[in-house]
Amino acid sequence: MKTLLVQPPPPPDYVGFRRTAVPEPLALECIAAVVRPAHEVRILDMRFDCRLQEVLAEYQPDVVGVTCLTTEVYSAQALLKDVKALRPQTFTVAGGLHASLLPEDFRLPYVDALVIGEGEVTFPVLLDALARAGASRDDLAQVPGLVWRRDGEEWVTNKDRALMPSLDVLPMPARDLTAAWAKDYFFLFDQPHSIMATSRGCPFRCNFCSVWKFYHKKCRYMSAERVVAEIEQIPTRTVSFVDDNFLANVPRAFKIAELIKSRGIKKEFGMQARTDTISKHPDLLETWRALGLETVLIGFESASQEKLDAVSKGATVEQNELAMDILNRLHVHMWGAFIVDPNFTTEDFHQLKRYREEKGIIYPQFTILTPLPGTDLYRDRYHELVTHDYRLFDALHAVLPTRLPREEFYKEFASLYRPDNPGLIYDWISSGRITMERARKARKILMELGNYENFLRGERAVGTSAAPH
């Protein structure tokens, strides 16, 4: 089967974290890798190449698959609708986090099937079923993990597919299929840049996160040997691990570091990690810093224990601050994430801003508490939503009522990104914590995010309404 996997175009440019990161479409690269031993496959990244009609005419795929996050749902729906209009005979498939947690959003006349959960097993089995000579649509009933349309009308939900028992069986992601855009992928200041996923799932139960639900409350880890084998194949100098907590399995993290050192691998690394792990294992951070660790995305979430408990974070303010001290001492760049509650007062905003500057967090990430579909928070606060337009579920717009008038709220929110002390960033330069080049890039990003009109522009374009989309 000739298969085209598509990363949908971004939603309208209201403002978003595309200013700070546009990573490679790793999920599609992983699916392509398991598909292509038996089927022909291509990837189209429509964030950079919007020639869908031309590619369909030239390649003539039998199957088109798309994955998306919540903010990309409408782009993905429009894409699949276009595919059906241009090639009615093409079988269309949606998958990924949103489609798995809210499949009803893709039960549409121009969608033929949904892959629920991990696609690396389900999608190749689906292609095999479609490719068999004389196969009928009813053969799809034998594919676990699939939701599909029988006779173009009735939607059928097959039995669930169990999670893969081992991540080591996965082939290397098919990065060669996205080589045309490799130079465009970036994270903060690193470009070109690659990402890796070395585990799946999370042992914590944050109520604003859907990852642990998607992976059935289970955690699985690639072996250290498999992780390092992939690192060796990545051509870029900078690599970021996108696991929710790369250091969660401490012995494994030490073993990966040992193998990197023994094999003489020279790269710069970024990772996501929790403050409780960092605060308990400073020696682990020292080990990774010596190997080239440059940046850690770390969820501090709040300066208040009460607010940490409210989102079921499972960490303490003391752990947060000890982790800050460790990273500052090691000169590791903190991409420090904080959650802004729509119920914030002016004083709440000012306290958070002071806290960020006092703790020396050069690269802050402030996100508005957002009940993302599939989370406990979405279930509990659905009735409070002021909009159901997924384009505003980017954690940079308030989809819940705000205590402050909305324009004032966005002014205070944007001001979090602008240091009160304009000389602060130059203090960081003189102390050696950040280079002049990175300081300039950081200032550009922070000033753009610090313009409240950007946030208002998105809300005005979409509007708010209590009615479901």
DARAHU-V310612 format. One line per field, one symbol per residue. ss: DSSP state (~ for helix, > for strand, _ for the rest). phi: phi as a letter, one per 30 degrees, with the letter a starting at -180 (. if undefined). A space follows every 50 residues. Layout:
# DARAHU-V310612
ss = ???
phi = ???
This chain:
# DARAHU-V310612
ss = _>>>>>>_________~~~_>>___~~~~~~~~~~____>>>>>>_____ _~~~~~~~~___>>>>>__~~~~~~~~~~~~~~~~~____>>>>>_~~~~ ~_~~~~______>>>___~~~~~~~~~~~~~_____~~~~~~___>>>>> ___>>>>_________________~~~~~~~~~~_>>__>>__>>>__>> __________~~~~_____>>__~~~~~~~~~~____>>>>________~ ~~~~~~~~~~~~_____>>>>>>_~~~~~~_~~~~~~~~~~_>>>>>>>> >___~~~~~~______~~~~~~~~~~~~~~__>>>>>>>>_____~~~~~ ~~~~~~~~____>>>>>>_______~~~~~~~~~_____~~~________ _____~~~~~~~~~~________~~~~~~~_____~~~~~~~~~~~~~~_ _~~~~~~~~~~~_______
phi = .dbccbdddddeddkldddcabdddeeddddedddddcbdbbbbcddbbc dddddddddhddbbcbbacedcedddddddddedddbedddcbcajdddd dbdddcdbdcccabccidcdcdddddddddddeidceddddccdibcbcc hibddccdddcddddbddddddeddddcddcedcdbbhccadabbbccab jadcbedcccdddechicbbbddeddddddeddddddcbcdcedaececd eddddeddddddcidcbccbacacddddddbddddddddddjdcbbdbdd iaccdeddddchdibcdddedddeddddddhcdccdcbccdedecededd dddddedddiddcdbcbdebddejcdddddbedcecacdddcdcicbdcc dcddeeddeddddddddcddcddddddddddidadddddddddddddddd cdddddeddddcicadded
